[in-house]
Amino acid sequence: MATGGKKSARWDAGGVWRLRKHLGMTQQELAGELGARQQTVSEWETGMYSPRGTSARLLSLIAERAGFVYEASEAENPKNQAPNPKH
């Protein structure tokens, strides 16, 4: 992940959702950890926006500390997308 000069992973909707579920957190709780709004986490999980900059680095650090393995290449695999909560 993004430590020691390594490049940050590209976080896609499915990756953010899977990390949050791995942590056992609500969107509100994850948002609080990141200093973001719940709506922002929701927008990441639906693919409206992607985390970037500091948010992406923080997600990578949280993932690393939680033992969550996330590879940037997952972002290119559509089968790894988060389930559509409207279904």
C-alpha positions as CSV (number, residue, x, y, z in Angstrom):
1,M,0.0,0.0,0.0
2,A,1.0,3.6,0.2
3,T,3.9,3.6,2.7
4,G,7.6,4.1,2.3
5,G,7.3,5.8,-1.0
6,K,5.1,3.2,-2.6
7,K,2.5,4.4,-5.0
8,S,-1.1,4.4,-3.7
9,A,-3.6,1.9,-5.0
10,R,-6.4,3.1,-7.2
11,W,-9.5,2.7,-5.1
12,D,-12.6,1.8,-7.1
13,A,-16.2,1.4,-5.8
14,G,-15.8,-2.3,-5.1
15,G,-12.6,-1.8,-3.2
16,V,-13.9,0.8,-0.9
17,W,-17.0,-1.2,-0.2
18,R,-15.0,-4.4,0.5
19,L,-12.6,-2.5,2.8
20,R,-15.6,-1.0,4.7
21,K,-17.2,-4.4,5.1
22,H,-13.8,-6.0,6.1
23,L,-13.6,-3.3,8.8
24,G,-17.2,-3.9,9.9
25,M,-18.0,-0.2,9.6
26,T,-20.9,1.8,8.4
27,Q,-20.3,4.5,5.8
28,Q,-20.6,7.1,8.6
29,E,-18.0,5.3,10.7
30,L,-15.5,5.1,7.8
31,A,-16.2,8.7,6.9
32,G,-15.3,9.7,10.4
33,E,-12.0,7.8,10.3
34,L,-11.2,9.6,7.0
35,G,-12.4,13.0,8.1
36,A,-14.9,12.9,5.2
37,R,-18.7,13.0,4.9
38,Q,-20.9,9.9,4.8
39,Q,-22.1,11.1,1.4
40,T,-18.6,11.1,0.1
41,V,-18.1,7.4,1.1
42,S,-21.5,6.6,-0.5
43,E,-20.4,8.3,-3.8
44,W,-17.2,6.3,-3.8
45,E,-19.1,3.1,-3.3
46,T,-21.5,3.8,-6.1
47,G,-18.7,4.8,-8.5
48,M,-19.9,8.4,-8.8
49,Y,-16.4,9.5,-7.7
50,S,-13.2,7.8,-6.8
51,P,-11.0,8.5,-3.8
52,R,-7.9,10.5,-4.7
53,G,-5.0,12.2,-3.0
54,T,-5.0,12.1,0.8
55,S,-8.2,10.1,0.9
56,A,-6.7,7.3,-1.3
57,R,-3.6,7.3,0.8
58,L,-5.6,7.1,4.0
59,L,-7.6,4.2,2.6
60,S,-4.4,2.4,1.8
61,L,-3.0,2.9,5.2
62,I,-6.2,1.8,6.9
63,A,-6.3,-1.3,4.6
64,E,-2.7,-2.1,5.4
65,R,-3.2,-1.9,9.1
66,A,-6.4,-4.0,8.9
67,G,-4.7,-6.7,6.9
68,F,-6.9,-6.0,3.9
69,V,-5.3,-7.0,0.7
70,Y,-6.2,-4.7,-2.2
71,E,-4.5,-4.6,-5.5
72,A,-4.8,-1.7,-7.9
73,S,-5.4,-4.2,-10.7
74,E,-8.8,-5.1,-9.1
75,A,-10.1,-1.7,-10.3
76,E,-9.9,-3.1,-13.8
77,N,-12.0,-6.2,-13.1
78,P,-15.7,-5.5,-13.3
79,K,-16.7,-8.7,-11.4
80,N,-15.1,-7.1,-8.3
81,Q,-17.5,-4.2,-8.2
82,A,-19.6,-3.7,-5.1
83,P,-23.1,-5.1,-5.2
84,N,-25.8,-2.7,-6.3
85,P,-27.6,-1.7,-3.1
86,K,-30.8,-0.9,-5.1
87,H,-31.3,-4.6,-6.1
